[in-house]
């Protein structure tokens, strides 16, 4: 996950590694329950799909998503 976070910052130069980790960790929390139904390969596939999506997404979208995650964490 660390390398994926670093790679996202290479694509989105405005993003920090901690922001990228936040995106990845938040999504992992959402999909980790699929392990009990279909195994870890499904969780890994879902994480990979999200990661590839974020590579192509706009700064505005990702920044809004990061802000939303941060607001939930701060609450």
Secondary structure, 3 states (H helix, E strand, C coil): CHHHHHHHHHHCCCCCHHHHHHHHHHHHHHHHHHHHHHCHHHHHHHHHHHHHHHHHCCHHHHHHHHHHHHHHHHC
